[in-house]
Every structure is written in C-alpha cells, then in structure tokens.
Amino acid sequence: MGVSLADLQQMVGRPFASGAAEWAHWENWLLADCTGADPLPPGEPLAHPVAIFPLALRAAGVTIADLFQRFGVGGGGSVRLAGYSWEYHRPLLVGHAYRGSAVVRRAEPRGDIVEVEFALVLTDDDAAGHGPTATMAAIWELSGVSG
C-alpha cells in the first residue's frame, strides 16, 4: 500500500486507465431482474440506468480492487463512500460499444482523512466531437494515508 497525500495529489488530472466494452442484452435483463424492475423487451435499445456503474468500470478496464490498490487502501474501515453522481449526456444503449477512461479529479485532506474524487467516463465513436456519453463519479474518504 503506502500511498501518501502527495502521491494522490500527483494523480489529479492524469488518466490512469482506458479500454472499451459494450452492454449486452442478457446483462440488461439480469440487472432489471436484480433491481426488481420490469425487463425491457428484446430489441429495446436502452440500457438500464444502473448499467453506468459496471459498464464504466469494465470499459475503463478497472476493478474496485484496482482502485483500492491505486489509492493505497485496504481492509475494514480504510475507505468510505462519501458521494457519487451519475450523469447521462446521452442514453446508454444495449449492444453499443463504448470507450472508457478513468481520472482522479481531486485529492484533498479533510482532518485525518483524504477525500479523493475520481471519474469513469464513457464515450462512443458515433458521438465523436459531442463529449462524453455518461460520467460516473465517486468521492471516497480514505483513512491511513500518510501526510
């Protein structure tokens, strides 16, 4: 582990992961079933809104374990979710390929914790020049980070 506040602050603004993924119909059906929502009919192009979270992680090529390692946390009580936001600039579509990227937006000390905000951004080639399709951002409070 051993990530310092200075290490975290040097990550700000620097993309640290990228990749590509698509959301399959079966994933859409399973997610609807897990959340108690009525499944969308076959051929319906809209992805379930919650798909932003697993799709953004997969498209960026990162896992929660990767994020824990990058931010130097692990074990009970070392990280707490302080907030999140999901922004849809255009609808997410089933069977559509998205590119993903990850970036740390900020790392700030708050007493004995460090607050880190990171974003996973989905874009698609069909919307070239139109900015991101969707952005999933999270704020984590990290404990045990050295000064």
N, C-alpha and C positions, 0 to 999 in steps of 0.2 A: 504494500500500500504506500504509505509515506508521501502523500501529495500535500504540498504546502499551499498557503494562500497565494503566494507569488506564482506558483505553478498554475493554479486555477486561473488567476488573472491573465497569465500569458496565453491561455486558451481562448480568451474572449475574441470573437470576430473571426476566428480561424476555423474553417470547415474541417471536421475530423472524420467524416465517413460519407460514403456515397455508394449508390447502387441503383438497382431497378427491380420492380416487382409489379404484379397485377393481382387483382382481387377476383377470385373465381366464384362462379355461381354457387357451388356447394358451400363455400365459406360464408357467403351471404345468407344462405338458408340456415346453416348451423348457428350463426350469430343471431339471427332473428329468433330461432328456437331457444337459444340460451337466455335471451333477454325477455322472452315471453311475448315478443311482437309477432304479428301475423307475417308469415313469409311472403315476400314479393313473388309474383308469378314468374315461371320460367320466361326468359326473354326480356324481363323488365331490366332496363339498363342501370337503374340507380342502386348504388351500394348503400347498405345500412349505415346510418351516420356514425355509429361506433367503430366502423371499419377503419376510420382515420388512424386509430391508435396502433393496431397490429400492422396495418399496411405501411404506415410511415416508418415504423421500426424496421420492418423487412426491407422496404425499398432503400432505406439508408444503410442497410447492412449491419445493424447493431442490435444487441440484445440488452435487456435490463442488466444482466451480469457484466456486459462490456461497459455500460455506463458506470456501474459501481466501481469497476476497476479503474476506469479513466479518472474518476473523481476521488479515488483513494478511500472508499468507504466499504464497509462490510461488517456483518454481524448485527445483532439486535440493537436498535436504538441509534445507529450511526447515520441514518438518513430518514427524513420525514418529508412527505409531500406537503408543500405549503400552498400550492395552487397550480392550476393548469388552464389552458384555453385551447379551444379547437376553432379554427377559422376556416370556413369554406368559401373560397373565392369563386369556385365553380363546383357543380356537383361531382362527386366521385362516382365512377361508373364501373360496373361489373365487367370483367374481361378486358379492361383497358390497361395498357402499360403506363406506369408512372416511374419517373426517376425520383430518387430521394436523396436528401443531403441532411447533415446534422451540423449544428454550430452552437457554441456556447455564446449566449448573448451578454451575460454579466456574471460576475463573481464578487460578492461584497460581504465583508464581515458584519455581523449583527450580534454584538456581545460575544458569547462563547461559541457561536455557530457561524458558518459561512453559508450565505444564500447564493445558490447557483441557478441561473435560468438558462435553459437550453431549448432549442427548437429543432424539430424534424419537419422538413419542407418537402412537399410533393409537387412535382411539376410534370407536365406532359408535353410531348412534341407537337401534338395537334394545336396546342395553345401557345406556340412559340411567340415570344415577344409580349405575352399577356401576363407575365409574372406567375407567381405560384398558383397552383390549383387549390391546395389546402396546406395549412400550417398547424402542427400540434406542438404547443409549447408547454413546458413544465418548470416549476420552481421547486427545487429541493433544498431543504435545510440540512447541512452536513455538520456533524459533530466530530470532534477529534482531529480537526485539520490544524496543522502546526502553523504558527504565525508567519 
